[in-house]
Amino acid sequence: MTALAAAIRRHPLITFFVLAFVIGWSPWPFGIEGTALLPCAPLVAAVIVGAVTGTLRDLGSRLIRWRVPWYCYVAAIGLPLVVIFGTVGLHGGASWQFAWADLAILFALRWINPLDGPLGEEPGWRGFALPRLDARHAPLLSAAVLGLVAAVWHLPLVFVTQGNKVGWVGLLTTFVITFVYCWLFRRANGSVLLVMLFHVIQGTIVPGTFGYEGQDVDDVLTLGFYAWMTVAVALVVFDRAAWRPAPRAVGVRPSAGVLTTPVVQP
């Protein structure tokens, strides 16, 4: 056990990714007709590796980090709303009779449900993995690596025939939207709370909210992919400061297991 713990401490990021896939994909062979992925896998993996490496306190502080620049709240709330309402407006044929009470309940539950994306994924992908990637690579490369890993991790959802099915365009969207998540995380001084807010809103109002079914859903999601790709490219091109490598002195201190996040100046 001591040797295993030592190996995890030497390779925390690799261990996290392996656990996220092993835990997350464990239902796949048995759940092709339904649940094929455990959404809580990144959270569980982050807690396990964090406990072994002594970095759970860092993760916990990120979960409650609410003192961030005001525009981060605007982006976390506004970007997903602009994309979904914009794509629905372009597609047309939507029903605007919302069940507001149901949306409010869903919004609240997504914050505390580990079997949903915001709580199940964000503490792992952004709270645990991204700072460690940024400590080793340029931010753009970190975002690309994390986007690829997260997209592949969602692969089982392409093959389910019931429940939360995701098409190939969904995987492409996962990749490009990762750049938006990474931008927000860095601008919000490493706050998991802000990227969770983004994720909660993104999944609360969806094509089905507007009464879409079948091909209409696929069409709106395809428009969403192009919209998120446009947003990602714009953030990379017009906010280059957010993608500058952090100073070499900032990052993981292996001897103490302490992880810090550089503050990106506007």
C-alpha distance (Angstrom), angle and dihedral (degrees) to the residues before:
residue distance angle dihedral
M1 . . .
T2 3.78 . .
A3 3.81 90.5 .
L4 3.81 90.6 49.7
A5 3.81 92.1 50.1
A6 3.78 90.0 49.0
A7 3.80 90.9 51.7
I8 3.81 90.9 50.2
R9 3.80 90.6 50.7
R10 3.79 90.5 51.4
H11 3.80 94.0 47.2
P12 3.83 107.8 25.1
L13 3.80 96.2 150.7
I14 3.80 95.5 49.2
T15 3.79 90.0 45.5
F16 3.79 90.7 51.2
F17 3.81 93.0 51.8
V18 3.81 93.0 46.6
L19 3.81 92.1 49.9
A20 3.81 91.9 45.7
F21 3.80 90.2 56.2
V22 3.81 97.5 39.9
I23 3.80 93.5 48.3
G24 3.79 95.5 36.7
W25 3.79 96.4 47.9
S26 3.81 95.9 40.8
P27 3.86 94.3 100.7
W28 3.83 93.3 46.9
P29 3.83 98.2 92.0
F30 3.80 89.9 49.0
G31 3.80 103.2 34.8
I32 3.78 110.7 50.0
E33 3.80 89.0 127.5
G34 3.78 93.0 50.5
T35 3.80 135.3 -9.6
A36 3.79 109.3 20.7
L37 3.82 98.8 160.1
L38 3.79 135.4 47.2
P39 3.83 105.3 -137.3
C40 3.80 91.6 -162.7
A41 3.82 93.0 63.3
P42 3.85 97.3 99.1
L43 3.81 90.1 48.5
V44 3.82 92.8 48.5
A45 3.80 91.7 45.1
A46 3.81 91.6 50.1
V47 3.81 91.9 49.3
I48 3.81 92.7 48.9
V49 3.80 95.5 47.7
G50 3.80 91.7 39.0
A51 3.80 90.9 53.8
V52 3.80 92.1 50.9
T53 3.81 94.5 45.0
G54 3.80 95.8 40.6
T55 3.81 95.3 -119.6
L56 3.80 100.5 117.2
R57 3.78 90.6 106.2
D58 3.79 90.1 58.6
L59 3.81 90.7 51.1
G60 3.80 91.7 47.4
S61 3.79 92.3 51.2
R62 3.80 90.4 53.3
L63 3.80 91.1 52.7
I64 3.82 91.8 60.7
R65 3.81 99.0 34.0
W66 3.79 101.2 126.1
R67 3.81 101.5 150.4
V68 3.77 98.9 93.5
P69 3.82 133.7 130.3
W70 3.80 111.8 -65.2
Y71 3.78 93.5 -121.4
C72 3.81 89.4 63.3
Y73 3.81 89.1 66.4
V74 3.80 89.7 47.6
A75 3.81 90.4 51.5
A76 3.81 94.9 43.8
I77 3.80 91.7 52.7
G78 3.78 102.3 28.2
L79 3.80 103.8 44.9
P80 3.82 97.6 58.9
L81 3.81 91.3 42.7
V82 3.80 92.9 49.4
V83 3.80 91.6 48.6
I84 3.80 97.0 48.2
F85 3.81 95.9 41.8
G86 3.80 91.0 42.5
T87 3.81 94.4 51.0
V88 3.80 92.0 44.4
G89 3.80 89.8 49.8
L90 3.79 91.1 51.0
H91 3.80 92.7 48.0
G92 3.80 96.1 44.8
G93 3.78 129.3 -165.8
A94 3.80 95.0 89.1
S95 3.77 127.8 150.2
W96 3.80 111.0 -129.2
Q97 3.79 95.2 -167.5
F98 3.79 99.2 111.0
A99 3.79 126.6 -171.0
W100 3.79 93.0 -131.3
A101 3.80 95.2 -176.9
D102 3.80 91.2 54.2
L103 3.80 91.2 48.3
A104 3.80 90.9 50.5
I105 3.81 91.9 50.9
L106 3.80 91.5 47.1
F107 3.80 90.7 48.6
A108 3.80 91.1 53.3
L109 3.81 95.8 44.1
R110 3.79 93.8 50.8
W111 3.81 89.5 64.7
I112 3.80 94.3 59.5
N113 3.81 104.9 27.9
P114 3.84 110.3 99.7
L115 3.81 88.9 -167.4
D116 3.79 89.9 65.0
G117 3.78 127.1 77.4
P118 3.83 104.0 -106.4
L119 3.81 99.1 55.3
G120 3.79 95.3 24.2
E121 3.81 96.2 52.1
E122 3.81 114.6 18.3
P123 3.83 99.1 66.3
G124 3.80 86.7 53.4
W125 3.81 106.1 38.9
R126 3.78 98.1 35.2
G127 3.81 105.3 16.3
F128 3.80 97.5 46.1
A129 3.80 110.9 15.6
L130 3.80 104.3 36.8
P131 3.84 98.9 57.2
R132 3.81 89.0 49.9
L133 3.78 91.9 48.8
D134 3.81 90.5 47.8
A135 3.81 89.6 51.4
R136 3.81 89.0 60.4
H137 3.79 106.9 28.9
A138 3.78 141.9 34.1
P139 3.83 110.9 -85.3
L140 3.81 94.2 -111.4
L141 3.79 91.3 53.1
S142 3.81 90.4 45.8
A143 3.80 90.5 53.5
A144 3.80 91.9 47.7
V145 3.81 92.9 49.5
L146 3.79 93.0 46.2
G147 3.80 91.6 45.6
L148 3.79 91.5 52.3
V149 3.81 92.7 47.2
A150 3.82 93.1 47.2
A151 3.81 92.0 47.2
V152 3.80 93.2 50.6
W153 3.81 90.1 44.9
H154 3.83 88.6 60.1
L155 3.81 91.7 52.2
P156 3.86 95.9 107.0
L157 3.80 89.4 63.9
V158 3.79 89.9 65.1
F159 3.80 90.7 65.3
V160 3.80 102.5 44.3
T161 3.79 115.6 105.8
Q162 3.80 96.5 -159.6
G163 3.78 137.3 35.3
N164 3.80 122.6 14.0
K165 3.80 99.0 8.4
V166 3.80 118.1 177.6
G167 3.80 121.9 -164.3
W168 3.78 127.2 -146.2
V169 3.79 89.8 -92.5
G170 3.80 86.5 58.9
L171 3.80 90.4 59.8
L172 3.80 90.7 49.5
T173 3.80 89.4 49.7
T174 3.80 90.4 50.3
F175 3.79 89.3 55.5
V176 3.81 97.5 48.7
I177 3.81 96.1 39.7
T178 3.81 89.0 55.3
F179 3.81 87.3 73.3
V180 3.81 88.4 56.9
Y181 3.80 91.8 48.3
C182 3.80 91.0 48.8
W183 3.80 91.7 48.6
L184 3.80 91.2 51.3
F185 3.81 92.7 45.4
R186 3.80 92.4 52.8
R187 3.81 94.4 43.2
A188 3.82 89.4 48.7
N189 3.80 91.3 55.3
G190 3.79 93.9 -108.7
S191 3.81 96.9 -48.3
V192 3.81 114.3 164.6
L193 3.79 87.5 -173.6
L194 3.81 91.2 67.2
V195 3.79 96.0 47.7
M196 3.80 88.6 47.5
L197 3.81 89.1 53.7
F198 3.81 88.6 51.5
H199 3.82 91.3 49.0
V200 3.81 93.7 45.6
I201 3.80 93.0 54.2
Q202 3.79 93.4 41.1
G203 3.81 91.3 58.6
T204 3.81 99.1 36.6
I205 3.80 97.5 66.1
V206 3.80 108.1 42.0
P207 3.83 136.3 153.5
G208 3.80 90.6 -83.4
T209 3.80 89.0 59.4
F210 3.80 87.5 68.6
G211 3.79 93.9 49.8
Y212 3.81 96.2 -100.9
E213 3.80 119.3 152.8
G214 3.79 137.3 177.4
Q215 3.79 116.1 -14.8
D216 3.79 92.4 6.5
V217 3.80 89.4 62.9
D218 3.80 91.0 50.9
D219 3.80 91.2 48.3
V220 3.81 93.3 51.2
L221 3.81 91.5 46.8
T222 3.80 89.8 51.2
L223 3.79 89.8 51.9
G224 3.79 86.7 48.5
F225 3.78 90.8 55.6
Y226 3.81 91.2 54.6
A227 3.79 90.5 45.7
W228 3.81 94.0 51.5
M229 3.79 90.8 45.0
T230 3.81 88.4 54.5
V231 3.81 91.6 48.7
A232 3.81 91.9 48.1
V233 3.80 93.4 49.7
A234 3.81 90.9 47.1
L235 3.81 92.2 51.9
V236 3.79 91.4 49.7
V237 3.81 94.6 46.3
F238 3.79 101.0 39.6
D239 3.82 101.5 34.4
R240 3.78 102.5 45.6
A241 3.81 91.7 154.3
A242 3.79 89.7 70.0
W243 3.81 90.2 58.5
R244 3.77 99.5 48.7
P245 3.79 114.2 117.9
A246 3.78 115.0 -102.0
P247 3.81 118.6 -112.3
R248 3.78 111.3 -82.4
A249 3.79 90.9 -117.4
V250 3.78 91.6 61.2
G251 3.79 118.4 81.0
V252 3.76 138.4 51.4
R253 3.78 119.3 -1.6
P254 3.80 100.2 -155.6
S255 3.79 95.1 -161.1
A256 3.78 93.5 57.0
G257 3.79 100.1 26.5
V258 3.80 89.2 -130.7
L259 3.77 119.8 149.6
T260 3.79 124.4 -162.5
T261 3.76 132.2 -176.6
P262 3.81 122.9 -138.8
V263 3.77 116.1 -121.0
V264 3.80 109.4 -122.2
Q265 3.78 110.3 -143.0
P266 3.83 118.1 -141.3
